[in-house]
Amino acid sequence: MIDLEIQTASTDKMLLRLEERIRNPRPVLVQLHTYMMRRTDLTFRKLRHGGTFRGVTWDRYADQYTRKGGRDGRGDKSTIPAWGGIPKVRGGGMVKGRLRPSGRRITKQSNLLRDTGRLATAAGMSRRFTHGGRTLRMTTRSVKYGPEQQEQRPFLFFKLPRDLQVARRIAKDHLERKGK
């Protein structure tokens, strides 16, 4: 004969702890925000000169202009890159790089969306919890030109399925956490 008895005291404690963790998703959102900050920073680094990464494409700096070519408009046409560096047609010296909003000039080493660094900083630091801590919002509203740049060169985005897998793992680890 076998007697089976279910001890509910320890099960009840476990279920109460699980219920508390389900009601408080903030630790999951904080970890997810940390993960997304790393992904956003990596996006800025990988796409600093344009290209494709994580399914988004950033165009490189646009050329300044195209020369007509010669005094009469016929002849060699040349495109002037954003950073200049091509001999001037009139006068001596080289064409200078286009001015950035900060007043500095674009160089070959200049990084996209990193004129002052404010946008990248705002993308990583601006988080807000809404709906009683159940929703995480990451924005660049503290930088006036943030939404416009987000449209042209997306940097705050959730890439499926990879980011979803990480979010699921973070939530699972939170729910399965032992102790507390």
N, C-alpha and C positions, 0 to 999 in steps of 0.2 A: 504494500500500500504506500502511496505517495501523497503527502499533504503539501499543497502549494498555497502559499499565503502572499498576498501583495501588501507590502509595507508602503502605505501612501504618504507617510510623513516625509520621507526623503524625496519622493516623487513630487509632492506638493511644493517643497522648497525649490526643487529644480525648475518646476513649471513657473513659479513666481519669479525666479531670477530671469527665466527666458522671457516672460511677459514684460518685465521691466526693460529688458534689452530691446524688445520689439517696440515698445512705446517710446523709446529714446533713440532715434536713428542718428542723432547728432554725431556720435563718435564715428559712425560709418561715413557720414558726409564730410567730416573733417579729414579722414584718411583719403577719401575720394578727391577732395580738394587738393591735398598734398600731391597725390598722383597726377592730377590734371595740371598742377603747376609745373611739375617736372616735364610732362609731355609738351606743354606750351613753351617752356624754356627751350626744350630740345627742338621744337619746330622753328623757333626764332634762330637757333644756331645752325640748323641744317639748311634753312632756306635763306640765309643771310645774303646770298648773291643771286637768288632766284632758283627755280627748279621745282621738283615735285617731291613731296614727302607726306606720308600718312594720308594719301588720297587727295591732297590739295596742291594746287600749282600757284606759285608766286612768280609773276613776270619780273624779269630783271629791270634795272633802271632803263627808262626810255631814253632813246638818243635825243640829243639837244635839237639838232636840225640836220638837213641835208643840203649841202652846197649845190648851187646851180652848176658850177664847173666853168671856170674861166670868166673873163670879162664879158664876153658876148653870150654867155649862157650855154655855149657848147664846150665840150671838153670833159675832163674827168670829174665826175660827181663823186663826192665823198661824204660819208655820214659822220657826224661828230658825236662821239659817245658822251654820255652824261658826265663823265669825269674829264672830258677834254683831252689834252695831251697831243693834239694834232697841230702842226705849224699853222700860224695865221696866214691868210691870203694877203692881207694888207698889213704892213708894219712887221715888226719882228716879234719873236717869241712864240709861245704856244697858246692855244685856246684854253681858257680856264674851265674848270668844272662848274656845273650848274650850282647855284646857291640852294642850300637846304633851308627849311623854315627857321632854323636857329641862326642862320647867317653864315655858317660854315659852308665850305665848298665840298661837293662830292669828289671823292678820290676813288681809285681802283679798289682800295681796301674798304670803302664805306659799306656798311651793312644796311640792308633794307629795314625800314621801320625802326631804326636805332639811331636817329639823329641825336636825341637827347637822352634816350633810355627811359623816358617817362612812360611810354606806351607799354613796353615789355614789363616794367615794374608794376604798372597798374593792372596788367593782365594777370599777373601772378598774385597780387596782394588783395585785390578787391573781391571779397566774398561777403555774402549776406545770407543769413538764415531767415527764412520766412515760414509762414504757416506753422508757428509753434516749434520751430527747429526741424521741421520735416522736409523742407525744401532748401536746396543750396542754389544761390544765384551768383554766377561769376560774371562781372561786367567790366567795362573800361569807361564808365560814365565820368570818372574823375578826369579823364583826358578828353578834351572837347572833340578832337578829330578821331577818337577811338572807333566809334561805330562806322564811320566812312572807311577807315583803313580795314576794319573787319570785313566789310563788303568786298573790297578790292583784293585783299590778301588775307584770307581767313586764318586766324590763329587760335581762337577759342572755339573748339568744336569737340564733339564726342564721336570717335571713329569706331564704327561697328565692324566686325564683332569683337575685336581685341579689347577695347575699352570696356565693353559690356562684360566680358569675361573677368576682367580685373574687378569691376564693381561687384559682380556676383561673389567673387572670392573674398573681398573685403567684408561684405554683408554676412557671408557664411561664417567667416572667422569670428565676427562679432557675436553672432548667435551661438556659436559653439564654444565660446570662451568659457573656460572652467573657473571655478571659484566665484569671486565677486558676483 
